[in-house]
């Protein structure tokens, strides 16, 4: 049986140095154990305004390994949008 985590991720990315750096989201279970991570490329995030939260806009991502969990099992479904991008130079 595959575990499935469903949620809406709302966060502000302050760690990316430039527009090509990916966002890495650590996924934990209810007991705060790492179950895996998701790596999202900034170019893949749609700009706002994003339409209403429809199931078709959810993104399914397979969990990838972390140092604490080298063999993750499962998927995470998320919906993500961009508030702003770096200013054009």
HELIX and SHEET records of a PDB file:
HELIX    1   1 UNK A   42  UNK A   44  5                                   3    
HELIX    2   2 UNK A   55  UNK A   57  5                                   3    
SHEET    1   A 3 UNK A   4  UNK A   6  0                                        
SHEET    2   A 3 UNK A  75  UNK A  78  1                                        
SHEET    3   A 3 UNK A  59  UNK A  62 -1                                        
SHEET    1   B 2 UNK A  23  UNK A  28  0                                        
SHEET    2   B 2 UNK A  34  UNK A  40 -1                                        
END                                                                             
